Amino acid sequence: MERRLRYADLERGGIVNNRATLGNWIKDHGFPPGQLTGPNSRTWGEDEVQTWLDSRPTAPKLTPIGNRQGRPRKAEHAGVEA
């Protein structure tokens, strides 16, 4: 029998940090919707969660360098005369 994961198991496993993110993943990113197992309980099959995780990209996101929007920071003006 397949192991069922509750929300707390997803949190403990470092898969998700909050319920809003989980809802967005289900709605927009193909995370399995799980199954209602009680009036206020939803569970996910361990295999379906692992399949979704395996399908995710593994490359890290690029981070922007510096603050290039808006006004320049004071450090960028140091030593520059108008």
Buried (B, 14 or more C-beta within 10 A) or exposed (E): EEEBBBBEBBBEEEBBEEEEEBEEBBEEEEBBEBEEEEEEEBBBBBEBBEEBEEEEEEEEEEEEEEEEEEEEEEEEEEEEEE
